[in-house]
Structure formats: C-alpha cells, structure tokens
Amino acid sequence: MKEDISGLIESAMTGDRQSMDQLIQRVQPRIRAYILRSTLNEDLTEDIVQETMLQLITSLKTLTDITRFWPWLYKIASNKKISHFRKAKTHPAMHFSNMEPHLLESAMEDEYADDATEKPALQELHKLIMATMQKLSGTERSILSLRCFEDMPYDQIAEISGCTQSTARVQFLRARKKLRSSLKRQGLSGKAILPSLVLFGKLTADKTLAPSVTSASVTLNTGMTTAQVAVATIKAGFVQYATTTATAAAVVILAHIGWNQMHPHPYPDREDVQTIHYTVQGVGELDESDLEKAVRPNNRSRKGDVDEGPYYSKGAFEQYLQFPDGPDGPVLVRMQRWGLDAATHQNTDKLCGWLQNGRANYYFAKGFADGSTRIYITNDPIGMLILPTDSPEMVDFLMEHCGNLDRIRYTRDRKTGLLTGKYDNRVPAVKDYKTEYAYNSLTEADFTPFWPKDAGVYDERDAMHYRGWTLFSFEGHLGETPIHGKGKLPFTYEAWQDNKPWLDIQIGDSIHILDTENGAYLVDTATGKVTSYPSGTFFTGISRPWTGLRAYDTLRRDAANERIPFKAKRIGETATVNLSREIGDSTYNVNYTIEMYTDVISRIDLIEEGENPVTGQLTFTYAQDDLADWRAGFTEPTVPTKKTTDRQFAKHHWLLDLLEKRYGTPQTVLAAQ
C-alpha cells in the first residue's frame, strides 16, 4: 500500500519548498525502482529519475486531482523513458553481469547471507532471476512492475502506458505467462513466479521499499529480507527438486536446467494453459423424430446402429479454445464442424462453423439452395459443459449426471492433471473415436473470422445482446420472506471490460447483499455485522457475467463445483436444470427455467420437502431497448467501508444454502456462514 502523502502534495502545490523536498524524497525510490525494472540500466535510470523529479517540480501545480497523483507521476516517468529510447533508436538494457556487483552486494548485506555456505546458492538464484527477467521486453517488465509491485488497477496502467484497459490487461497476462514459461525453461517449478517476482522486486528496490513488494494477486508482505526469501523458497520447494542445503540446491538448479532442455514436458502446468486444440465426435440424443436425420449420409450412422443406442453421430467438431485471463476465466471459442468417415474416423467435408471471439457469437452456414453462405450473429454462446482443464472429480461428476459415464473414457497427464485423450463409444458406427488434446499450440490467427468476405450477415441479436450488456431485476419470496434484487450483466468479453457486473439483493428486512468488482459483502442491518466474500460469490447459481459458456452449462457447472446432484433437459428454446440435495429427512430443490434464445434465466423455483416444507420463487426481468426507466435506480452499489469479517473460501451455491436454512432462519442463514 502506498502511504498517504496527500498533505505533502497539497503543501508542495502552494509553493512550499520544504514540502516539495520531502515529497521528492518520498516518491523518488518508487519511481527509481519502476524505471530500473523496466530498463535494467542503472545509468539510464538515474537520468530518467532526475528528469522526472524536475518535471514534478515544474508541473505539480497543473495536477487537478490529487487522488490521481501516482498515475500522473508514473505517466511522466513512462514518457521520459520512451523519450530516451526514441533518442537512442533502440531499447538498451545493461547486461546483468554489469549490474551484479551492486545488486549482489546489496543482497549479501542481509543477515541470512552471512553464512558462507548459502552465498553461492543465493548468487545463483539472483543471477537466474535477473537473467530471466532480462528475457522480457521493457514494456513487459513495465506492465509487471505497475501491476505486481505498485498494485495498480488496469485503468491506471492503461493511462500510464497509453493504451486501453483491455490491452493493459492482455499485456499483463501475456507478460506473466511469458515469465512463468521462461522460469520453467530454466528448470524452476511453475509455482516459482511469485517468489521470483519477490526476489526481483527486492533486488531492484532500496531497503526502505523492499518490504512493500507485491504480486499480481497476493500482497507479499513477508517482512523477510532478500536472503531470507531466497533461502526459504529453496527449502520450501522453489526448485522442483529441492535439497536440504542452499549450496546443493544451486547445483540442482543448474543440473535441472539441462534436464528440462533435453526432456521438455509436452503438457504445461494448468495455470499456464493459454489455448487448447482438439476434435471431438458430435452426437445427438436420439428420439423418434431424429431417426430419419440420424441415418443421413453425412451423419455416417446406419439404421441398425441408431437402434442399438440413444445417440447418433453428427460428424466431428474441431475445437479451438483460448483463455485470455487464464484457465479459470472466460473462454473464447472457435468450432468447425466436419463430416466424419465412420471407417477411418477422418474428417471429410467442411460444414458449418462457429466463432465466439469476445465481441459476439457468430454462426457460419453454407449449402443454401441459392448457393449463398451466411453469417448469423446470435445471442447464445457455444454449448460446452466440460473443459479439458477441469479436474477429474469435476469431469466424473458432470458425466455421471449427464448419463455418459459408461460410454466415454478420459486419459490424463499424471504430472499436470490435464486431459490428454478421450475415447468416445456412444455411437456404435464410430466406435472408439479418439480425441487428442494439444495445449498452447494456437495463435491469434486461429481465432480470426474464417468465412468468405461476400457472406451475407444476419444479425439475430436482441437489443441487450446487441448492446453487449444489460440491467436486470428479480422479485420473489422464500416462504413469507420477500426477496428482490437488481444488477448489471455483460454478455461479451469486450463489454465486460467496460461494464463490470454487480449485484444488489435484499432478503427480508435485515440482509443486504452486494457483489461488485471490488468484492462481495453481506450486511446484516439488524446487527451491523459486515461479512466479505470473494467478488462473484453471489453470481453463483443465477445469471452469470460473461464466461463464454451458456447459462444452461454454467448452472450445471456451478452445481458440479459443489457436488450437488442435478438433472437437466432442453425442449426447444426452453431448458430446465433441477438441483436436489437431501439432508436428514428433508429434500431441498432449486429448479431453473432458462430461455435458450436469450441465454438467461427466467425463473427460479425454491422448494423444501420435509417436516417444515417451504416454497419460493424468483422471477427475472431483463432490460431490452429502453434503459431510461431502468437507469435511475440502477447505479452500482457502494461497498461498505466498515471493518468486515472475511470469508475467503471458494464460491458456494448460496441459493441452495439459503433454502436449506442450515444455520437458522432465512434472514440469518448467510450471515452465519
């Protein structure tokens, strides 16, 4: 956290020389560290720091908003750095060997470095980390510095870097992934990125600043010296094959680097997954109306085959997945349907295709009587229930409740847990259809539009999907307790960047729920107690912010995450997902009605069966064309400022918990968790 220097800034702006001197003393270490991390050039850093401080003195009076001081100052430093690079017509960086004496001398002054047996290992670690950071570009190091060490939000990073928030977010994620991959190539484990950033941050900061080093997701206020961090990370498994002494660990590092270069692992760690490419067999669930369709030539199913089982072949579907925010974030998808040769399992004719690129959902079709090709822009994302990054337990639970467990078999990589293959035996005519998963093999070009330029475009989106986001409300009750809520919901990745989701829910007279990008909170107005939760907690089990998956699939995945048994069925443009959990003599049901055309929940029914039966219902309304009547009462809620009790656990299915009343009455159920 940056210290409060607003008083100094105000005094310095009035021309007070002493305040200006003190202000420079306070801010100069941060600016020096930021520039050094970007340039890895000490001489250039000193020049840029002096120029930045000079402009601070001459331009501070032009600052109109004191709360924007830090991004304003970093912007000045960034511009000075760019100016120097332009003059040199290159991006020079001093080789680490020229920086060794200064950095290692500083590191060795730490108390834990006094042991001569540990110094060689520390030197090896420091050299390794600095050499790895040198492989990143100056821009990548700058983004990492702002996000990790300065804890800057993306809007401020964008302002400093001269780009959009979306670009700043993507650049940071790419820089972080590149760093992790580079560390792994050096023989370090995938988990080494956090201690590596700590070491790099401490090595490039003076002693007064080093304890404040932070990472992208965790504030690392360890209170440890550079040497303590280095020794601790060695002993805690920083290196994949850690040993008991620091000196031996340094030898292991060097040996393991050579091993990794000669024996690269074909699968990345789960957190390093950026793209996945694979082909699956498409199947349809057979009923009487599908018999004629199932035995068409393109489907490669014989009449005898479809009579034997509940499925028929719909060809092969080639999948391209991209995870812009990592494997636990949204997914962008391209899908190509192929005709499938039953004898060879080879793809034949290229049929229709889909693209979900973060701006909209596209469906490409051809083969019309007039010879035309058409692009349909739709409301609903691609159906995708299981992801290759899902855990074995998640996959097994989903398969069990979809009735496919005895027809599909997955194989996994033992080291990473990622799916490596899949054998599908649901269609007798295409027995043992094998899928192989390729990770991080795709490029941006694989997700560009792939249809002819002269294809006709038919925009079938409703007003809220065309806009990319909407406001929504719901009204209902649980027993005699009224429930009403409202919120904002983005429908695409790009809309999500500028239209962050939020929720504002009132349960009875005393429970107020808020869920925003800045955290989720439950306020018990009767007692004044405030409990905080991870952001997004209360979107679980209702219409969700955009993830790239359909609401029909997201609801089932939410249930599977909590191992809640469910049943699902789709009939035309309406689908249902029914959750059920038994506790003692009572059965608790949460039943969803989903409108597939608009990809949203229209109704939720809450039913408790047992000694104390209770029913409830929530009905949802979504804003379409006219937002004028909605906007007045739909401002994003302000998060509580009162000290809270943290509940930093995995997102849970709060609606089912509310129904079960496991902790008391509906008014106190959530507050008691």
Helices and strands as residue ranges (DSSP letters): H 6-13, H 17-39, H 42-59, G 60-62, G 66-68, H 69-88, H 96-108, G 111-113, H 119-134, H 138-144, I 145-149, H 154-161, H 165-185, G 190-192, H 193-203, G 210-212, H 226-235, H 246-262, G 270-272, E 275-285, G 288-290, H 291-294, G 297-299, H 303-308, E 311-322, E 332-340, E 347-356, E 361-365, E 374-378, H 392-402, E 408-412, E 419-424, G 428-430, E 433-436, E 438-439, G 444-447, E 456-459, H 463-467, E 469-478, E 481-490, H 493-498, E 502-507, E 511-516, E 519-524, E 529-533, G 537-539, H 551-561, E 566-571, E 574-583, E 586-595, E 600-609, E 614-622, H 628-631, E 645-646, H 654-660
